[in-house]
Amino acid sequence: MADAQHAVEQFLYRQAEFLDTKQWQAWIDLFTEDGVYWMPPEPSAKTWDGVPSIFAEDKRLMTVRMKRVLHPDAWSQRPLWETNHVVSNVIIEKDSQDEILARSRFHMMELRRDDVRHFAGAYHHQLKKIADGYRIKLQRVDMTNAQAAYEYVLQVWV
């Protein structure tokens, strides 16, 4: 169990590093072909199917978001912002032959121009085991301050 704990922690830290260094394609590649990034509007949500979500994206939609943000004509995205993710309190809830269910806590600081915003909450990961590690089948982001009023919309992933 200690080996799995360490491996999952390293995977989650690498994922945060990809986001903070804007290696978004590498981050998207961490997902399975049918993987989903989901941020429900509240922790009691059970599905993204047919109900509003802050994010509910498969790899195709993640790629569209990445290309939109990086497009040279996306003047509202200049200068590109900075993020800093801290992931902690990683708990493995289930470790089976094919998958791992893990939960963790996060804090993300976003700097955009002179505005600093903070987001915090819990990640829930359904990780598929593969030969060289893991791929994300589901990343659920329960943001503690999801209902807060913000000046502008989140552009990248938390």
N, C-alpha and C positions, 0 to 999 in steps of 0.2 A: 504493500500500500504506500510506503514511503517513496518508492521509485515513481509510482503513478502521480503522487502528490507533487513531487518536484517537477516532473515532466509537464504536468498541466500548468503549474505556476509559470514555468519558463515559456510555455506556449502563449499564455495570456500576457506575459510581459512583452514577448516579441510582437504580439498583435498591437499592443499599445505603442510600441516603438515604431511600427509601420505607420500608424495613424499620425503620431507626432512628427515624424520625418517626411510626411506626405508621400510615402511609398504606397499609394492607394491601390495600385494594381496588385502589388504583393499582398496587401491586406485582403482584397477581394479574392485572390487566389487561395486564401486560407479556407474558403467556403467550399462545401460540396457543390456539385452541379445543381442540385435542387435546394441548396442552403438558403436560409432566410435570416435577415436582420430585422428584428421587430422591436419597436418601442411603443407599447400600448399607452393610452392616455392615463391609465390608472392601474394599480397593481391587481385589482380584482378581475381584469380582462382575461378571458379564457381563449380567445381566438382573434385573428385579424381578418378572417373571412367575413366580408359583408358588414364590418363595423369600422368606424373611424379609428385610425392609428396615427401617431406622430410620424413613424416610419413603418413600413412593411415592404421590404425590398428583397427581391431575389438578385442573383448575380447580374442579370441583364439591367435591372433598374439601378443597381449600384454603379455599374459601368456608365450608364447615362448620366447619373449625378456627377461622377468623377469628370467625365468629359465636359459637362456643362460648366463646372467650377473652374476647370483648367483652360477653357476656351479663351483664345486671345481677345475676343470681343466681349468677354464677360467683365466689363469695366467696373461693375459694382463689387467685384471680388478682388480688386486691387487696392492696396497691396494685399497679398495673401496673408491670412491671419496665422497665428501660432496657437498650438494647443499643447497641453501637458497633461497626460493621463497618469494617475497613480492607481494601481490595482492592488488590492490587499484582501485579507481574510478569505482566502481561497479554501473552499470546503468541497470535497468530493462526496456527492450524495449517493451516487451509484457507479459501480465499476463492473461492467459485464464484459463478456468476450468481445463484443462488437462496438460498444460505446461507453462513454463516460458522461455522466451528468454532474456538472459542477456549478457552484454558486460562488460569487465573490462580490466584493464591494469596490466601488470606484469613486474617484474624484477627478473631474476634468476642469482645467482652467483654460479659458479661451481668451486670447488677446486679438482684438480686431481694431486697427487704428489705435485710438487711445481708450478703448472700452474693454474692460476686463469683466468676464462673466464666469460664474462657477456653476457646475452641474455635478450632482452626486447621486448615488443610488446603488442598485444591485444589478449585477449581470447574472444571467442564467444561461449556461452553455450546454448544448447537447453536442458532444464531440464524437465523431465517427473515428474509430481507430483505423489507421492505415499503416503500411509497412514502415514509413519513416516518421511516424508521429500521429497527428490528428488533422481532421478537417472539421469545420463547423457546419453542422446540420441546422442548428438554430442558435442564434444569439438573441436572447430577450434582454432588453434594457428597461428596467423599472427605475425611472428617474424620480428621485424624491421631490424635486421641484418642477415636475412636468407641467403643473397647472399654473405656474407663475407667469406673469405678464412680462414680455420681452420686447425690446425696441425693434428687433429684427429676428427673422427665422433662422433656425440652425441650418447651416449650409453643409456641414460635414458630419461625420458619424461620431457619436459620443462613446 
